[in-house]
Amino acid sequence: MKFQVIIIGGGLAGLTAGLSLQKKGVSCAIISSGENALHFSSGSFSGECPEEVVPLFAEAGVVLNGDPSKDSWRLTPSGSMQKVRLAFEDVTLYPSEKVKASKVLIANPEGFIDFPTAFIADGLSQQGIPCKVKSFSLPCLKTLRESPSEMRSVGIAKKLDCRINEVAGAIHKLLDGEDLVILPQVFGLTSPEPVRALRDAVPAEISFIGNMPPSVPGIRVQMQLKKAFERAGGTFLMGDTALSTEISEGTVRFIRTKNLDSHILTADNYLLASGSFFSKGLSSTMEKIYEPLFGLDVDYPAERTQWYSENVFAPQPYMAAGVVTDADLHPMKDGKPVTNLFAAGSILAGEKNAGMALTSTFKVVKKIAL
Amino acid sequence: MTLQEMTGSAHNFEECMKCTVCTAYCPVVPVNPRYPGPKQAGPDGERLRLKDPEFFDEALKYCLNCKRCEVVCPSGVNVADIIQEARIRYSKSKPKLRDRILASTDFMGTMVRPFAPVVNGVLSLGITKSVMDGVLAVDKHRTFPKYSFEGFESWFKHNAEASQKQYKEKVAYFHGCYVNYNFPQLGKDFVKVMNAMGIGVELLDKEKCCGVAMISNGMSEAARKNALSNSASISKVAASGMRILATSSTCTFTMRDEYPELLKVDNSAWRNSLLLATRFIYEAVSSGRKKLVFRDSYKARIAYHTPCHLEKLGWGIFSTGLIKMIPGVELIPLDSNCCGIAGTYGFKKENYEASQAIGKALFDDIASAGADFVACDCETCKWQIEMSTGNKVLHPITVLAEALDLDLTAEANK
């Protein structure tokens, strides 16, 4: 099968590239080996973000708040404040390193252990903001608790999304003059409507703070982007894996995948957006860190003892490992650029965040769509 | 041996890093709290079962074996294989009479078909449905697929076999139980399309049910017998270089992947020779080897549903690619959702409500698509969608048979 562009990786970078290109009339296929890092999203993007992402996502129904060129702050589940640029509409952004509230209610569905309420309360009290932690329960959550291992964010969202009025009623009962309600991100799995409806129904500001994965807003955004990509005519190969390829005279000739075996995929241009270690964009042995599909040149500290810091809280040098590219984001193989291949997202060497993933993605889109 | 090689495990279960993405996409979890979910039932439970088989939980029977957990797993864990293999290995419950009846598609088809008009009438009676509901626990809301008076194999022998000799190029057709006993028309459409492409059709010496319903009803020994028999028949044909085509996505998936993974039947000699019909046709046409000529007057707005097992095969693109070749067609890809029937699962009284709740997202999507009909490569999805939405469901091969100008296509492939 032939496409204009084949994208390896269906995460933030791959989906954004695919959607953007497909909207420009460039036919794309995305090969996605299982679900991606959006499923672990905090709901916000840090690092300098390109302006183009806001209207592109809006067309797919994804509202991004914040200013791509200016820092805002969000309250994290550990109670600290984090500098970010953009955020899904679930997350409340502040212009300074301080939560805007005089009194806060932290409300948690009873039995949900993936939301660190004590950390958040502690963080708020350090900012001098009084808060109380309360749990609420609805009859529908009782059936969920029959299987304790499934009392997780997505399961709760599936129960609560169609009962927003009941949730609003339960929160209303807990309110005692608070002007901010903090809830875990367990609303809005298939559409942002439940998030909006809850905000409309509760007479206080609501901020939805990240909890342990999976990320409900992240899954929703992934589904919205994938749907927009497919409705624009894109081909999404879900659960398939790019297995092998051939590079000759500095160009990629084809991709072979696990599911399509003998049926090769070809394209004019290829985009490697396969992520870092977790997504298997990078692999390692005791001796080396390598890029498994194309065998591209990878930048990482030569000595294994330099890969990591013994202080577990310090930045780990191996996390900055990634492929080396020329100025046009063509990856290098044996010191020479591969001319019809581009790389974007966290497969690139250096600091990794959503802003950098999006910036590199749009740079590639501009090169390809020229 | 490297560290990575030393950490290999059955169905890759050691790769699980507990992210619970599988559970997030499991269609059963939100509708059945008794099901522990794929992470718990699969890799988590496997650790315990390896320690002591007593940890096996009979609630694993609620798994649909839809394989969605495997499609979404970021770490390449074959979650559903772990669950199904645990059922085969550890389950002590014996399949009930009802389950045996539902799973024995070949036996039932052979016994019942000579009396098809009577049986179809009796099966559709309210009183029969009530008795089956009460005695056998087959849900009364279900309409049994009608049995056909003349099976496909018999039709083929009497009406088509002789004329196949004129074609130099040949394929073997694995028709499956559904085409043979319930819906021979799909098989006839397949022969029509193949012949128009200048390709003759042969049947296998001996075809048995692929065994998928037996696997899901705890009859793995019987399934393995069928697998060995089919493997022998297919090997023979594959050895001569011929392709074996199937119209059912689930039969195709079962024979390619479940035979080696679950039933431990080695199919490496013929696995790549067995293809879904739509893939074979797509490849023949897109490579320029064969031509399709469509009727100008054919116009349709078609919503395409990818069945779970086709999603797992990753071959949905061939069916949609083929439909997109028809000039008068507007194709609407439906969102990826399970229809809820999962073969015999939805026929069981205890699963009826769950089955309909699982399918709701798909039914809503179909309602808003505003299509003339739904296209789909799976027979049980067809029953479920037709019963639950009132929309007609056609197999892509039937769509082709209706859209092609068969004479001009035959001319173009001479």
Interface residues (C-beta under 8 A of the other chain):
Chain A: M1 S33 G34 E35 N36 H39 F40 T143 L144 E146 S147 S149 E150 R152 V154 G155 K158 K159 P213 P214 I219 K227 E230 R231 T235 L237 M238 G239 D240 T241 T257 K258 N259 L260 D261 S262 H263 F278 S279 K280 T285 M286
Chain B: T2 L3 Q4 C19 T20 V21 T23 A24 Y25 V29 P30 P33 R34 Y35 P36 G37 K39 Q40 D44 E70 V71 V72 C73 P74 S75 G76 N272 R279 E283 S286 E311 K312 L313 G314 W315 I317 G321 P333 D335 S336
